Amino acid sequence: MVTNPAIRNMSGELAAALLAATLPPPAHAETLRTVFNVVHTAVGAAGHPIIDGVVRTHRSESGTVPVLGRGERLDQHAAALAVGTAAHLDDYDDTHLATVIHPGAACLGAGLAVGWTGDVTGADLVRAVGLGVEAQLRLGLALTEAHYDAGWHITGTCGVVGAAVTAGLLAGLDESGLTTAIGLAVSQTVGHREGFGSAVKPVNAGKAAANGVLSVLLARAGFTAPATSLDGPRGFFAVLTPAAAPEIVLGDFGTRWHLLDNTYKPYPCGIVSHPAIDAAVELHPELAGRRVTAAELRCHPLVPELTGNPDPVNGLQARFSTVHGVATGLLDGQVGLPQYSDERATAPEVAALRHAITVVPDAGCRRDEATLTVTLDDGSTHRGHVDHARGSLARPLTPEELADKGHRLAEPVLGDRAAGLAAAVHALPDAPTLKSLIDAATPEPTP
């Protein structure tokens, strides 16, 4: 059991540190990249049937908060749920590799829901999202890998605190109120890895956003929560990971920014699949109309553990199938949202190639490294090796690549107005309100 009698008020100390913090220029710039990415992933997925269901279930005449990429208005809790779910739905959002947390979705959903109804500037939103991201990454690092290995969906269990921090800062909570909001959020952790490949996974991020908003609303209404909710003998760390290292939460806070280790995906799927997909796309020209008869993929052991589904039956499941990403990369020469459609996931030629691929876990292989060797029907063999996957810390997406990704996500929803969304995000630090961002993310009404 975790005991830390020297602190036992971590929620309060964290709240005080967050209220006093400012984002230095590198952290501010990285936060803006995170906001850019998740705004576009949320808009890109706004019309998905899962988001249709969230909106339909929560629609009311009294709703005032907009939903990115849609025309409806919902209440704060429901809007946070919809935006947070959409931002994570395609598994295309930001990823912190050390913890496998997708931190932006919950903070964006909570931040827009609370920020829209308050006197909030674009700079306020960027700061609150950055500090919410930093808070949840520190919690995730403190939980250690044992938490994720035990089956928890860490984006949900830590994301709710990041969402509460973002929402609480934008709501103007004082130290006592933010301490209470964090304590309330800690009791609303959600998410297990068993739900990966289904609607459960993105909804975990949405529920983290919504529960973060709820925590702030309850704190403002006078609800109470223990300041020992994080580090008490039956608190967050003791219950979720007996081997936790709580000192990481506050250690070097304000001088070390873990959000600088955030990364942005070039492919809409589990990040451990990315080096293998890079290798497959690289080898695509070698096929030149010839058929792959066999393939061997050497990769980090986490690949088959996390994304080892050999027979996905829809696009959501395909995101957790590395062999699907490799097969479509070899066949199509590109891997994007079309390759994770239900139709492509069940295409006979893709299924046949998936079964021809042998995955060989290699403990000496880095997480962002892979080697793919294919044998063609003429007997020739071709090898592709990726030292560092695109989008990794060693090979991050360039500003141009991130801009292109954003445009490809937003254009099907916004049409010619997609460029305006990118401009609105970049202008956030000087925006007096959030209206320009919301207007840019709202489609023209359908006649």
Secondary structure as UniProt FT lines:
FT   TURN            5..7
FT   HELIX           10..20
FT   HELIX           25..44
FT   TURN            45..47
FT   HELIX           49..58
FT   TURN            61..62
FT   STRAND          65..66
FT   TURN            68..69
FT   STRAND          73..74
FT   HELIX           76..89
FT   STRAND          95..96
FT   TURN            97..100
FT   HELIX           104..115
FT   TURN            116..119
FT   HELIX           122..143
FT   HELIX           145..149
FT   TURN            150..151
FT   HELIX           154..170
FT   TURN            171..172
FT   HELIX           175..186
FT   TURN            187..188
FT   HELIX           193..195
FT   TURN            196..197
FT   HELIX           200..220
FT   TURN            221..222
FT   TURN            227..231
FT   TURN            233..234
FT   HELIX           236..240
FT   TURN            242..243
FT   HELIX           247..250
FT   TURN            251..252
FT   TURN            254..255
FT   HELIX           258..261
FT   STRAND          262..263
FT   HELIX           271..273
FT   HELIX           274..287
FT   TURN            288..289
FT   STRAND          292..299
FT   HELIX           302..307
FT   HELIX           315..318
FT   TURN            319..320
FT   HELIX           322..332
FT   HELIX           337..340
FT   HELIX           342..345
FT   HELIX           348..355
FT   STRAND          357..361
FT   TURN            363..364
FT   TURN            367..368
FT   STRAND          370..376
FT   TURN            377..378
FT   STRAND          381..386
FT   TURN            390..391
FT   TURN            393..394
FT   HELIX           399..414
FT   HELIX           415..417
FT   HELIX           418..426
FT   HELIX           428..430
FT   HELIX           435..440
//
